[in-house]
């Protein structure tokens, strides 16, 4: 073995032993970090779930008090009830949100941003499925109020409307932000926050959800988005792209002719 070969062999062995810079080490680090961050993101929802399942008295009193006060307001204003009904079922309803996400997915496929399209579709679909699964496990009853102004089928925790708004708005923001001029980027964030908070308010004001149902939907939606986003970031790291921030969007390269290095020379 020549001296050069010996140095090369020692260098490679040192990299494997120390674990610095190797692709397997980088992937393992991202995997562990992603799992840890997802777990942290799920902690607030887990706490809310425990409080709901244990019938924690302060939470029950708070839910009941808010529901009764908003219900009295709704009974005294039929016109306001019609506005709430339009907002909760049309403007910010799950069908509207999912159609917007579906439109973005189709556009991404046309742009040949296949992985970003898959992320958007999986995030929206996983959010819906996880929400239904948790509802079926918890089996929390919806509010029973005198002279109800609205009705909704199924169980109550977490709010499917709140969760759909959270996951859908996150998808729309993280995909489309790179297309918005920097000076205008606060506006989409404001619209998303208004939609997420607004749909939560409508569900409680119409008497079909408790406040804790809505908060649970928001938290579970954020946990789902966190998990899928970390998976997408791991792929970006594997192909040598830098990490992004929510202010930049998930794939800033969407504004270029080649948003994803599919079949391009030098792609990894």
C-alpha positions in Angstrom: 0.0 0.0 0.0 1.4 3.4 -1.0 1.7 6.3 1.4 -1.0 8.2 -0.5 -3.4 5.2 -0.2 -2.6 4.9 3.5 -3.5 8.6 4.1 -6.7 8.2 2.1 -7.7 5.1 4.0 -7.0 6.8 7.3 -9.0 9.9 6.3 -12.0 7.8 5.3 -11.8 5.7 8.5 -11.5 8.9 10.6 -14.7 10.3 9.0 -16.6 7.1 9.7 -15.4 7.0 13.3 -15.9 10.6 14.1 -19.1 10.8 12.2 -18.4 14.3 10.8 -19.8 15.1 7.4 -20.9 11.6 6.3 -24.2 11.3 4.5 -25.4 8.6 6.8 -24.5 10.7 9.9 -26.2 13.8 8.4 -29.3 11.8 7.7 -29.4 10.2 11.1 -29.0 13.6 12.7 -31.8 15.1 10.7 -34.0 12.1 11.5 -33.4 12.3 15.3 -33.8 16.1 15.2 -37.0 15.8 13.2 -38.5 13.2 15.5 -37.6 15.4 18.5 -39.2 18.5 17.1 -42.3 16.6 16.0 -42.6 15.3 19.6 -42.2 18.8 21.0 -44.9 20.1 18.6 -47.2 17.4 19.7 -46.8 18.1 23.4 -49.4 21.0 23.6 -52.0 18.9 21.8 -51.2 15.9 24.1 -51.7 18.2 27.2 -55.0 19.4 25.8 -56.1 15.9 25.1 -55.3 14.8 28.7 -57.2 17.7 30.1 -60.2 16.9 28.0 -60.1 13.2 28.7 -59.7 13.7 32.5 -62.7 16.1 32.5 -60.6 18.8 34.2 -63.1 21.0 36.1 -61.6 24.4 35.3 -61.5 23.6 31.6 -65.1 22.3 31.7 -66.3 25.5 33.5 -64.4 27.7 31.0 -65.8 25.8 28.0 -69.3 26.0 29.4 -69.2 29.7 30.3 -67.9 30.8 26.9 -70.4 28.6 25.1 -73.4 29.9 27.0 -72.3 33.6 26.6 -71.8 33.3 22.9 -75.0 31.3 22.5 -77.0 34.1 24.2 -75.6 36.5 21.7 -76.4 34.3 18.8 -80.0 33.8 19.9 -80.5 37.6 19.9 -79.2 38.1 16.4 -80.4 35.8 13.6 -78.6 37.9 11.0 -75.3 37.4 12.8 -76.0 33.6 12.8 -76.4 33.7 9.1 -73.1 35.5 8.7 -71.4 32.9 11.0 -72.9 30.1 9.0 -71.6 31.5 5.8 -68.1 32.0 7.2 -67.9 28.6 8.8 -69.3 26.6 5.8 -68.3 28.6 2.8 -65.6 31.2 3.3 -63.5 29.2 5.7 -65.1 25.8 5.5 -63.1 22.6 5.1 -64.4 22.1 1.5 -63.2 25.5 0.5 -59.8 25.1 2.1 -59.3 21.6 0.6 -60.3 22.9 -2.9 -57.7 25.7 -2.6 -55.0 23.1 -1.6 -56.1 20.8 -4.5 -55.7 23.8 -6.9 -52.2 24.4 -5.6 -51.3 20.7 -5.9 -52.5 20.7 -9.6 -50.4 23.9 -10.2 -47.4 22.3 -8.6 -47.7 19.3 -10.8 -47.9 21.5 -13.8 -44.7 23.3 -12.6 -43.1 19.8 -12.2 -42.6 20.4 -8.5 -43.6 16.9 -7.7 -42.2 16.5 -4.2 -43.7 19.8 -3.1 -47.0 18.7 -4.6 -46.7 15.4 -2.7 -46.0 17.3 0.5 -49.0 19.6 0.1 -51.3 16.6 -0.7 -50.0 14.4 2.2 -50.2 17.3 4.7 -53.9 18.0 3.9 -54.9 14.4 3.7 -53.0 13.4 6.8 -54.6 16.3 8.7 -58.1 15.1 7.8 -57.4 11.4 8.6 -55.7 12.1 11.9 -58.5 14.4 13.0 -61.2 11.8 12.2 -59.1 9.1 14.0 -58.7 11.2 17.2 -62.4 12.2 17.2 -63.3 8.5 17.1 -61.0 7.6 19.9 -61.9 10.5 22.2 -65.7 10.4 21.5 -66.4 13.7 23.1 -70.0 14.9 22.9 -70.8 18.3 21.3 -72.3 21.1 23.3 -76.0 20.6 24.2 -77.5 24.1 24.4 -81.2 25.2 24.7 -82.7 26.4 21.4 -79.5 25.6 19.3 -78.9 27.8 16.3 -76.8 25.2 14.5 -76.2 21.5 14.4 -73.2 19.3 13.5 -72.8 15.5 13.2 -70.2 13.4 14.9 -68.0 13.9 17.8 -66.5 17.2 19.1 -62.8 16.9 19.9 -60.8 18.1 18.0 -62.6 20.6 15.7 -62.3 19.4 12.1 -62.9 22.9 10.8 -60.1 24.4 13.0 -57.7 21.6 12.0 -58.5 21.9 8.3 -58.0 25.7 8.4 -54.7 25.3 10.1 -53.2 22.6 7.8 -54.6 24.2 4.6 -53.5 27.8 5.5 -50.0 26.4 6.4 -49.8 24.6 3.0 -50.9 27.7 1.1 -48.5 29.9 2.9 -45.4 27.7 2.7 -46.0 27.0 -1.0 -47.0 30.4 -2.3 -44.9 32.8 -0.1 -41.9 32.8 -2.5 -44.2 34.2 -5.2 -45.2 37.2 -3.0 -42.9 40.3 -3.0 -41.2 40.6 0.3 -42.9 43.9 1.1 -46.3 42.2 0.8 -45.6 39.0 2.7 -47.1 40.1 6.0 -50.5 40.3 4.2 -50.8 36.5 3.5 -49.8 35.8 7.1 -52.5 38.2 8.4 -55.1 36.6 6.1 -54.1 33.1 7.3 -54.3 34.0 10.9 -57.7 35.7 10.5 -59.0 32.6 8.7 -57.7 30.2 11.4 -58.9 32.2 14.3 -62.1 33.2 12.6 -63.3 29.7 11.8 -62.5 28.7 15.4 -64.7 31.5 16.6 -67.6 30.6 14.3 -67.6 27.0 15.6 -67.9 28.1 19.2 -70.3 30.9 18.5 -72.7 28.6 16.6 -72.6 26.2 19.6 -71.3 23.2 17.8 -67.8 23.1 19.5 -66.3 23.9 22.8 -63.3 26.3 23.0 -61.0 23.4 23.9 -62.1 21.5 20.7 -61.0 24.4 18.6 -57.7 24.8 20.4 -57.1 21.1 20.1 -57.7 21.3 16.3 -55.2 24.1 16.0 -52.6 22.3 18.0 -53.0 19.0 16.2 -52.9 20.7 12.8 -49.7 22.4 13.7 -48.2 19.0 14.8 -49.1 17.4 11.5 -47.6 20.3 9.5 -44.5 20.2 11.6 -44.0 16.5 10.9 -44.5 16.7 7.2 -42.4 19.8 6.9 -39.5 18.3 8.6 -39.7 15.3 6.3 -39.5 17.7 3.3 -36.6 19.6 4.8 -34.8 16.3 5.2 -35.2 15.7 1.4 -33.8 19.3 0.7 -30.8 18.5 2.9 -30.2 15.2 1.0 -30.0 17.1 -2.4 -27.7 19.8 -0.9 -30.2 22.6 -0.6 -30.1 24.9 2.4 -32.8 25.0 5.2 -35.5 27.5 4.8 -37.6 29.5 7.3 -41.4 30.0 7.3 -40.9 33.6 6.1 -39.2 32.2 2.9 -41.6 29.4 2.2 -40.9 25.7 1.9 -39.3 25.8 -1.5 -38.0 29.2 -2.5 -36.8 27.7 -5.8 -40.5 27.5 -7.0 -40.0 30.9 -8.6 -37.3 29.4 -10.9 -37.7 27.4 -14.1 -36.5 24.2 -12.3 -38.1 24.2 -8.8 -36.9 20.6 -8.2 -33.8 19.0 -9.7 -35.7 16.2 -11.4 -33.6 14.7 -14.2 -31.3 17.7 -14.3 -27.5 17.2 -14.8 -25.7 17.3 -11.5 -28.8 16.6 -9.5 -28.4 14.3 -6.5 
